[in-house]
Amino acid sequence: MKLSLPIALMFSLASIVTMAAPVTEQKRGLKSCYSHATLTQYWIPKEGDKDENNDGDSVSLTGPKTKTLKTSSGKTIAKVSKSTYEKFQMEGTGLLKNGEMVNLDDGKNEFMTVDRSKDPYGVGSDDDIALVPWVSVAANDMERGTTLYIKDLDGVKLPDGKTHNGCVRVDDEGWSFDDCQLDFFVLQYSAYKALEDTIPEKVKVEKKECKVQNYVTNQVKKWAALKGYGDASSDDSSSDDKKSSDSKKSSDDKKSSNKKKSSDSKKSSDKKKHKHHDDEDEDEN
């Protein structure tokens, strides 16, 4: 049966529209589920910090150092507490008090050290991708490097005082979730707790060319124990040692000076008591 010209044209146009629809979806780049996507958060557990276990119960990454972080060749990286070891396994990465960062290597009991001059805040899905706090997200159904806009993040005050512009970038992938979910890298457990009730679990995600911002402050670098900033607890201990040393030196200088003074001056000076800073041993549990 032959079709009349108008009807034939109608079928041709319908075919074009049908064929064009997938192209439009492909250009847009995001599945429809991203209009109501799941947003979770992940961070780097740090030895000595508060954190939580798989059940969401609060734990301290302290205690007797009974577990050994080893490389695939059997070399010891460090000894840590059981809670620290298990948390490092859970997150796949961890930060030691001395500033050394480790990642899971082959299997859950083998670790490797991270080159922090190249990847100061951890490694993304590939060795050449560095994680960026409050910028990187993990996704399993997008290309690495894709920038996204999340309206629910735009204007959010971050724990370090900076304000987010809503722009994030796919730098990582997750092994504990499927498609249509983003895992937001917030660096610290304390940051997660601060943002937990601020950022909704379901968000609208748009694929957009946007400019990611730098949200890292000097205080964040200090927490991360970056070279030149150091670990906060180490800095305090070092500071205490320096204060004690300076106090002792000052006291010795004053005693030496007092010997040169007259007896009356010495009596006057003896009435002024010196405060000496007592060093408190850092908890090495």
Secondary structure, 3 states (H helix, E strand, C coil): CCCCHHHHHHHHHHHHHHHHHHHHHHHHCCCHHHHHEEEEEEECCECCCEEECCCCCEEECCCCCCEEEECCCCCEEEEECHHHHHHHHHHCEEECCCCCEEEECCCCCCEEECCCCCCCCCECCCCCCECCCCCEEECCCCCCCCEEEECCCCCCECCCCCECCCEEEEEECCCCCCCCEEEEEEECHHHHHHHCCCCCCEECEEECCCCCCCCCCHHHHHHCCCCCCCCHHHHHHHHHHHHHHHHHHHHHHHHHHHHCCCHHHHHHHHCCCCCCCCCCCCCCC
